[in-house]
Each structure stands twice: as C-alpha cells, then as structure tokens.
Amino acid sequence: MHEPLITVVGNVAGPPRQRVTPAGHSVADFRIAATPRRKDKGGDTWADGETIWFGITTWKALAEHCTSSLKKGDRVVVTGRLTTRSWEAEGGERRIGLEVEASSVGLELSRGTATSLRAPQLVTDQDPWLSSGQVDDETGAVLAREPDPAEHDEALTAAA
C-alpha cells in the first residue's frame, strides 16, 4: 500500500497499444519521453538534459480512453505508481526501465487546448438510476432513450 507515486510530464512516443486480458479487462501501454531543460550557468541559452523514458500502463476505461485519445507527440501529464522492470538485452547486457501504472492521464494544456467528450449516462423515464437513456447532468431529466449503435457512432462522428 505504500508504493511510490509519481507525476510525470512528457511527450507520447507512439500510439498506445491496447489488448484485452483473459478476464476481459482492457489494458493499454505506451511510452513517454521527458527531457529536462536547464538554463546555462551565466548565459541566456537553454540546454536539453538527458531524456528519461517511461513505460506507461493503463487499465479498463482509462486504457480505452488513452487508446482513442492519444497520438505520438502529445504532451501528457501522467500520475501513478512508479515501478522498475529489468531485463537482459540481446548482447547479454542487463537493463532497467522505469514504468508507471497510471491512475490518471491528461493532456498538458500549456501548449494547446483540448475538448472533452463525456461518455453518455444511461437512464429510463421511470427510474433514472436503472436506466437505458441519456440524462441531463445538471437537472437529471431524461433527454433520450439509448440510441442504437449506428446512431451513437453517427453522433460521435458529428461531435468530432
């Protein structure tokens, strides 16, 4: 219960790879690169430090959201449990890598904007808690019955 938590800001190195576990849970992996920048002593120029690479693992809904939202080059903020993984390289050399099992991932907004699309909440006319339609987040009013999958895909395409 006392795993080290870390927050890392970096650039996505490639699109997330998603798979499904035998238990039916989504898991997605991707890598980010974090390169520190420092101002030279006594000068006005900036220099890049050594890039640190992190493997990122996400689970369930977060894995699905990362897979559909992130692309190479996106600047992200990742928070999660820090772990290390060791392996033997082809030449017999022992390597160690840093990995984060992410509890949250977000776009870093100092360099651009983003739009969030929430997954629709499902309700019925009779009982909003046991439902099959969409509900207004503010009023709780039923807006529409659950659309068929074709209508839902068209709505997502139109929103994008």
N, C-alpha and C positions, 0 to 999 in steps of 0.2 A: 503494500500500500504506500510505500514511501519512495516510489520511483521518481527520478529527477524529471521535472517538467521543463520544457524549453519553448521559447518562441523564436522562430527563425524567419527572416525576410530574405527572399531570394527570387531568382528567375527560374521558371519551369524549363527544364532541359529538353523535354519531349512530351508528347501527349500521354496521358495516363493510360495504363494497360489494365483493363478490367477483366475479372474472371468470377466465377461462382464456385463457392466451396461445396463439398458433398452435402453439407447441411442446408444448402440453399441460400447462403449469405453472399452478398456482393462484396468483393474486395478489389481495390484498385491501387496500383503502385505507380509512382513517378519519381523523378529526381529533380532537385533544385540546386542551383549554384548560388552561393553567397560570396561576394567578393568585397572585402572591406576597402574603403578609400581613405587615405590619410593625406593631410596637407604636409608637404615637405617642410622640415625644420628651416626656419629663416627664409623661406621662399613663398611665392604665391602660387606654386603649382601643386597639383594633386597627383598622387601615385596610387595605383592599384596594388593591394596586398595579394597574398596567395589565395586563390579560390578554394573554398571549402564546399565539398559536395555532400548532400544529404539525400538518402533514400527516404521516401515518404510512403507510408502505408495508410490507407483509409478503408473503413468498413461500412457496410449497409448503405443507408441513404446518402451519407457523405461520399462514399465511393461512387455512387451513381451520379451525384451532383458534380463531383470533380471531373468525372469522365465526360459529361456532357458540357461542362463549362470551361475547362482549362485547355490552353493550347501552348505550344512552345513559345517561350519568350515572355509569357505573362508574369508580372511581378506579383508574388503572393506573400501572405503572412500565414505561417503555419504554427499551431500550438499543439503540443502533445508530449508523450513520454519519450525521452531520449534513451536509445539503446545502442549497443555496438554489435557488429557482426564481423567475424573473422573467417577467412578462407585462404586456401592455398592457390596462388596464381599458377599459370602454365609452367613457368620456369622453376617451380618449387618455392617461390618466394611467398612468405606469409604476409597477408594484407588484412587491414582492419578498416571497416567502414562505419560511418555514423548513420543511424536510422532514426526516424521519428514515426511513432504510431500516432497519427494525428487525431485529435479530438475536435479540432476546428481548422478550416482553411478558408481564407478570404482573399479577394483581390486587394492589393495595396493601392490606395486611391490617390496618393500624392502625385502620380504621373498620368492620371486619366480618370474617367468616370465609368460607372457600371450600372446596369439596371437589373433589379432582382425580380424574378418571376416566381411567385409562391405556388406550391402545389395546391390545387383546389381542395377545400374541405367538403366532405360529403355529409348530407343530411336528408331527412324526409320531411314532408309537410306536417306529419303528425308529431313526430318526436325528433327534434334536431340532433339528439345525441346518438340515435341508432339509424342513421340515415343513408340516403342514396341520391343526394342532390347537392348543389352548392349553396353556401350560406354567406351572408354579408358579415365581414369581420367585426364591424362596428355595431350593427343593430341586431345581428343574429337572425335576420329574416332570411327565409329560403328564397334564393334567387332563381334556381332552375333545377330540374331533375338531372341526374347524372347523364351526361351525353354518351352516345355510343362512341366507340373508339375512333371511328372515322371523323366524327365531329370534333372530338378532342384534339386530334392531330391537326385538323384544319385551323382550330383556334390558336394552337401553339405556333403554327407557321405564320398566321396573320399577326400575332403579337411580336414576332421576331422581326 
